[in-house]
Amino acid sequence: MINYQEFDQSFVDRLVEKLRALYEPDLFSHSYQTMAFAERMAEKYGVDQGRTKVASLLHDYGRAFPSQDLVALVQEKKISCTQFELENPDLLHALAGPELIRENFGIWDPQILSAVRKHTVGSLQMSPLDHIVYISDKVELYRSYPGVDILRRTALGDLNEAFKLCYRQSLIYVLNDGKPLHPDSCKIWNQMLQHLQNFSSSYSG
Ligand SMILES: Nc1ncnc2c1ncn2[C@@H]1O[C@H](COP(=O)(O)OP(=O)(O)OP(=O)(O)OP(=O)(O)OC[C@H]2O[C@@H](n3cnc4c(N)ncnc43)[C@H](O)[C@@H]2O)[C@@H](O)[C@H]1O
């Protein structure tokens, strides 16, 4: 029997093959490239490689399910979810992801499940692993929007700055699309600026 809580390379390899068979090709390529970028970031920032690979590979697992199934799942399992999120089902794949991953892969690791849940809107409390998965999703090799190269370089140089730039990028993307912004976004943005300001003033003594 596979010990699902040991995220060694053999576990990762088997997970890659399962997802290759399960996902549409575009979703598989995106997930694989997100893992490849996250791996580089984990090495740079000293974050657990196995967890990083599993979380980044599975971050979009909820995307393999139709929206109506995700709505039914969050209601049936009473997954913590706001009215705004229910009305914007693009956001549900991140919220339903942890439950689906527990059920279908037997992965209960809280750090992995946290990174999956927070990869779309972020959160007021994010670990380095949460940041790595969030950023890698936005800058993986197949993303090709203007400015993505700068985001990639920053991602491998300064984790806090990279999260700030990627978060800003996502907010602009949502606004330009004319979509409603998640109510938590403003709080997350302001808290991040405060944190960066405190960090830089304590650093400069
Ligand atoms: N705070 C918030 N409030 C409300 N809704 C929110 C939100 N944050 C994210 N969302 C929405 O939630 C959805 C899911 O976000 P994610 O979970 O981050 O995106 P995804 O599953 O990888 O894919 P999707 O197809 O939906 O998005 P895309 O690759 O085009 O894009 C994924 C990301 O890649 C970047 N990106 C991709 N194409 C880009 C482009 N042409 N220009 C600029 N940035 C781009 C952006 O950062 C973008 O967010 C997004 O569509 C987004 O609109």
The ligand as a MOL file (V3000), in Angstrom:
LIG
                    3D

  0  0  0     0  0            999 V3000
M  V30 BEGIN CTAB
M  V30 COUNTS 53 58 0 0 0
M  V30 BEGIN ATOM
M  V30 1 N -9.1900 38.3640 -6.1860 0
M  V30 2 C -10.0140 37.8230 -7.0930 0
M  V30 3 N -11.3200 38.2180 -7.1410 0
M  V30 4 C -12.1710 37.7000 -8.0560 0
M  V30 5 N -11.8050 36.7920 -8.9840 0
M  V30 6 C -10.5260 36.3810 -8.9840 0
M  V30 7 C -9.5700 36.8510 -8.0430 0
M  V30 8 N -8.3690 36.2660 -8.2960 0
M  V30 9 C -8.5700 35.4580 -9.3530 0
M  V30 10 N -9.8540 35.5140 -9.7780 0
M  V30 11 C -10.4840 34.8270 -10.9080 0
M  V30 12 O -10.5170 33.4550 -10.6240 0
M  V30 13 C -10.2350 32.7180 -11.8070 0
M  V30 14 C -9.3850 31.5520 -11.4220 0
M  V30 15 O -8.1110 32.0480 -11.0400 0
M  V30 16 P -6.8790 31.0710 -10.9530 0
M  V30 17 O -7.2510 29.9150 -10.1150 0
M  V30 18 O -5.7270 31.8960 -10.4850 0
M  V30 19 O -6.6720 30.7340 -12.4950 0
M  V30 20 P -6.5900 29.3690 -13.3080 0
M  V30 21 O -7.4130 28.3400 -12.6560 0
M  V30 22 O -5.1590 29.0540 -13.5200 0
M  V30 23 O -7.1700 29.6530 -14.7580 0
M  V30 24 P -8.2540 30.6050 -15.4100 0
M  V30 25 O -8.3500 30.1850 -16.8120 0
M  V30 26 O -9.5260 30.7240 -14.6820 0
M  V30 27 O -7.5620 31.9940 -15.3060 0
M  V30 28 P -6.4240 32.4570 -16.2830 0
M  V30 29 O -5.5420 31.2980 -16.6030 0
M  V30 30 O -7.0230 33.1860 -17.4060 0
M  V30 31 O -5.6360 33.4820 -15.3490 0
M  V30 32 C -5.0400 33.1030 -14.1350 0
M  V30 33 C -4.1110 34.2330 -13.6940 0
M  V30 34 O -2.9840 34.3200 -14.6210 0
M  V30 35 C -2.6640 35.6760 -14.8940 0
M  V30 36 N -2.9470 35.9370 -16.3170 0
M  V30 37 C -3.3510 35.0020 -17.2260 0
M  V30 38 N -3.5110 35.5690 -18.4460 0
M  V30 39 C -3.2200 36.8840 -18.3070 0
M  V30 40 C -3.2260 38.0010 -19.2020 0
M  V30 41 N -3.5500 37.8810 -20.4880 0
M  V30 42 N -2.8760 39.2010 -18.7050 0
M  V30 43 C -2.5460 39.3380 -17.4250 0
M  V30 44 N -2.5290 38.3270 -16.5200 0
M  V30 45 C -2.8670 37.1210 -16.9560 0
M  V30 46 C -3.5180 36.5170 -13.9580 0
M  V30 47 O -2.7990 36.7170 -12.7710 0
M  V30 48 C -4.7130 35.6170 -13.7000 0
M  V30 49 O -5.3830 35.8840 -12.4670 0
M  V30 50 C -9.5260 33.6540 -12.7780 0
M  V30 51 O -10.1580 33.5880 -14.0240 0
M  V30 52 C -9.6670 35.0390 -12.1820 0
M  V30 53 O -10.4260 35.8580 -13.0430 0
M  V30 END ATOM
M  V30 BEGIN BOND
M  V30 1 1 1 2
M  V30 2 1 2 3
M  V30 3 2 2 7
M  V30 4 2 3 4
M  V30 5 1 4 5
M  V30 6 2 5 6
M  V30 7 1 6 7
M  V30 8 1 6 10
M  V30 9 1 7 8
M  V30 10 2 8 9
M  V30 11 1 9 10
M  V30 12 1 10 11
M  V30 13 1 11 12
M  V30 14 1 11 52
M  V30 15 1 12 13
M  V30 16 1 13 14
M  V30 17 1 13 50
M  V30 18 1 14 15
M  V30 19 1 15 16
M  V30 20 2 16 17
M  V30 21 1 16 18
M  V30 22 1 16 19
M  V30 23 1 19 20
M  V30 24 2 20 21
M  V30 25 1 20 22
M  V30 26 1 20 23
M  V30 27 1 23 24
M  V30 28 2 24 25
M  V30 29 1 24 26
M  V30 30 1 24 27
M  V30 31 1 27 28
M  V30 32 2 28 29
M  V30 33 1 28 30
M  V30 34 1 28 31
M  V30 35 1 31 32
M  V30 36 1 32 33
M  V30 37 1 33 34
M  V30 38 1 33 48
M  V30 39 1 34 35
M  V30 40 1 35 36
M  V30 41 1 35 46
M  V30 42 1 36 37
M  V30 43 1 36 45
M  V30 44 2 37 38
M  V30 45 1 38 39
M  V30 46 1 39 40
M  V30 47 2 39 45
M  V30 48 1 40 41
M  V30 49 2 40 42
M  V30 50 1 42 43
M  V30 51 2 43 44
M  V30 52 1 44 45
M  V30 53 1 46 47
M  V30 54 1 46 48
M  V30 55 1 48 49
M  V30 56 1 50 51
M  V30 57 1 50 52
M  V30 58 1 52 53
M  V30 END BOND
M  V30 END CTAB
M  END
